[in-house]
Amino acid sequence: MGLIRTIALGLLALFAQSQMAYAEDSPLINPHQIVTTTFNNLYGFSSIQQVEVSTGTAARGDTFTRSAQVIRVGAANGLNRMLVRFKGPMDLRGVGILLSERDNFQYDAFMYQPTLKKVRRVSVYQRHDQFFGTDLSFEDLEGKRASQWNARLLRSEVMLGRNTWVIELTPIGFPSGYEKIVGWFDQEVPVIVHFEYILKGMGDTVHKAVDIDPGYVVEKDGYFIPTHLKFSGSQGTETVVRISDIEVHESFPKSLFSPSSLERGGVRSDASKSRSD
């Protein structure tokens, strides 16, 4: 029994040492490099995507679905750009959203409403509001750059059946609505399988969480793209995002991402213009 106890204590000591090796400030793991590689994969490419977003509450069982075409320019081609054009339901059809990254890596946001036939700017304060009744905000749609976040490794952990690095991200020098974001970064594929968002002034209370189904990560032109995301809000709401018909492009015409193009365009004309370059 003494020998068995000695072996057991030895194994426990080795396990503790292995966990300490993966603690914060570990020289073996570089959290900033992990974040850089993952953000380059998630936000680096340019594409056209068809997106379906469904929001509901488990308690009431109701669901409201929106569909949109999303054209985005990734950071690998310069500044991030995103053009969202709603296809449905009827009351949102034709509504357009333009997100445009500036040279200082902050964002301008514009909205086109067909009923008013005008484009208006979305203020920086509205960037943190709900995006059309979903559990997303305008800020959640913006491409992320590793240089804008301080990364701190917390631990190694299994999440959704995947070995992950748990990394805490805090914003550096830009107007984020979040105090921090904690991400579970896959150790094999450059994606994040789980996020937890904490608002400023709310301590460690999780405002919302996001699960990315590892079974719905597709590879396109060397990029690993999540196509099924579930946002869980603090008020019992859920928003499921499904992405399909992904076309990866090398570039798009710059003129596509302007307030005037936002006003004059539509789903078909946007897609046609995006393929003309």
Residue, then its C-alpha position, 0 to 999 in steps of 0.5 A: m500500500g505504501l508503494i501505491r500511495t507513493i506512486a499516486l502522490g507522484l502522479l498527482a505532483l506531475f499533474a500539478q506541474s503540468q497545469m502550472a506549466y500552462a498557467e498565466d505567463s507560462p513561457l511554454i505558451n504564448p497567448h498573444q500568438i494564439v490570439t493572432t493566429t486565430f483572429n487572422n483565420l476568423y477575420g482575415f479573409s474576404s467573402i460573400q456569405q448567406v446568413e440566417v439568424s434566429t432569435g427566441t426564448a426557451a420559456r416562450g418557445d417563440t422564434f423570430t428569423r432574419s436572413a441576410q447577405v453579408i459581404r466582407v473584406g478581411a484584414a488580410n486585404g487591408l482595413n475591415r469592411m462589412l456590408v449586410r443586406f437583409k433579405g427577410p422578413m418583409d419589414l427588414r427587406g432591403v435594410g442595409i448595414l455598412l461597417s467600415e474600419r478607419d485607419n486608427f482601426q476604429y469603426d464607422a457604422f451606417m444604416y440604410q432604411p428603404t422606407l426613409k430612403k436615406v442613410r444614417r450614421v450609427s453612433v458609437y454608443q449605439r454600437h453596443d445596443q442589440f442588433f435588430g433584436t438579436d443577442l448580437s451587437f454592432e460591435d460583435l460584427e466588427g473584425k477583431r485585431a490581436s493588437q487591440w487586445n491584451a491576452r492572458l492565458l488562464r488555463s487549459e480545459v476541454m470545451l465542447g469535446r475539444n482541447t482548448w486554451v482559455i484566454e482572457l482578452t481585455p481591450i486596448g485603446f478602442p471604445s469597446g463595450y466589454e470589460k473583457i472577453v474570455g475565449w476557449f481557443d481550440q488547440e488544433v484548429p484556429v477557431i474559438v469554440h466558446f466565448e463569454y462576454i463581460l460588460k463594463g462595470m458588471g464585475d465577472t457577470v457573464h452578459k452573454a455566451v457563444d458556442i461554436d459547434p466544432g462539427y460545423v467548421v468548414e475549410k475554404d481556401g485554407y481558412f477554417i470558418p464556423t458556420h453554426l453559432k449559438f448566442s445565449g443572452s443573460q435574459g434567457t434569449e438565444t440567437v442561432v446564426r447559420i452561415s451557408d453558400i460561402e464564397v472566398h474572394e481575393s478582393f472586392p471593389k472599394s466602391l461597394f463599401s460606401p454610404s452611397s453604394l449602401e443607398r443605391g444597392g440591393v442584394r442582387s446588385d451587391a452580389s453582382k458588383s462584388r463578382s465584377d472585380 
